[in-house]
Amino acid sequence: KVRNIRLAWLAVSAFGALTAAQARERRGEMRELLDRLAQKANEEKADIVLLAGDLFDGDPSRETVQAVIAALSGLTIPVVITPGNHDFCTPASPWMSADWPANVHIFTKQELERVERMGLKEFQERLKK
């Protein structure tokens, strides 16, 4: 049995329509959510976390990207991220420019990728059983 956590469209940087005070509060809530995600994944002994598109909405601040990286660094399991249409992958995007932890794999190519790192080979073997 494989235990996974899947999330999509978190949009942790979608604060454009909010006042400065509301945006500050929302950023705090989103960072808390990411920290709770890491805690829950570890508590539940999840095998993998899948973040499927639009983790960010547009161009996130460096502070927001660092908060996401810090939260994902707290996981002891693989994290797989697929950029979405609101946070697509470009050379200047955080997907390519930030220093992501070793447990995180980001799909950055236009074609299918096979992932055989971060213990995912063992994960794939478990799926075959």
N, C-alpha and C positions, 0 to 999 in steps of 0.2 A: 504494500500500500504506500503510495506517495502522497505526502501532505504538502500542499502548496497554498500560497496566499497570492491572490491576483487582485490587482487594483488598476484602474484606468481613469483617465481624465481627472487627476488630482488638481491640476492647474495651480500649483503652489505659488505662482507669481501673478495671478489674475486679480489685480487690485486697482486697475485704472479708473473704474467708476466710483470708487470709494473716497471718502474724505481721508485726510492724512491720518487722523486718529483711528478711523475704521480700518484703514490699510495696515496700520501698525498692529492693531488687535488681531486682524486676520492672519498676518504673518506669524504672530506668536501661536495662534491656533494651528496653523499648518505645520509649523515646526514641532509642536507638541504631538500632532497626529503622526508625523514621521517617526518621532521617538517612540510613540506607543506601538506603531507598526513593528519596529525592530524588537521591542520588548515582547510583544505578542508572538511574533515569529519564533523567538527563542524559547518562550514559555511553552508554546504548543509543539515544539520540536518539528517545525516545518522543514521540509527538505529543500524548498526553493521559493523565492519570491519573484513574481512576474509583474513588472510594471509596464502595462500595455498602452503606451501612447499618452501624450499631453500631460506629462509630469509637470511641465512648465507651460505657461501661456505667454508666448512671445519671448522677449529677451529678458531673462531673469537677472536680478542684481547678483553681484559676486557673493554678497552675504547670503542670499537665498540658496545659491548653488552650494556654497560651503556648508550650509545647514543640512542640505540633502545628503551631501557626501558624508558629513559627520554621522548622521542617522544610519546610513547604509553601512558605514564602517563598524557600527555596533553589532552587525549581524555576523554570525559564524557560519552562514550558509550562502550558497550562490544567489545572486540577484541578476535577473535578466531584464534589460530595458529595451523597449522598442520606441524610438521617437515617433511622435504623431504629427498631425498636420498643423498643430499650434506650436510645436517645438521641434521642427524638422532639423535634420542633421546637415550642417554646413561646416566648412573649416573653422569659422569663427564661433560656432555654437558651443555651448558648454559640453556637449557630447564629445567634441574633438579637442577642445582647448583646456578643459579642467583635468585635474589629476585624480582619477577615480580609483577607489580601493581595488585591491586584487580580486575580491569576491564579486565584483560587478562586471558584467559583460553587456556592452551596448551594441546593438545592431546598427552599424553605420554604413553598410553597403546597400546598393540598390538591388542586389541579387540575394538569393538564399545563402545563408551562412550555416555551417555546421560548427557547433560549439563543443569542443573537447577539452576544455580547461576547467579550473575551479571545482573539480570533483564532479562535473557534469557527465563525464563518461560513466562513472559509477551510477549516477542518477539514471542515465539512459539504460543501463543494464537492469536496474530494478524495474523499469517500465516493461521490459520484455518478459518478466516473470509473471 
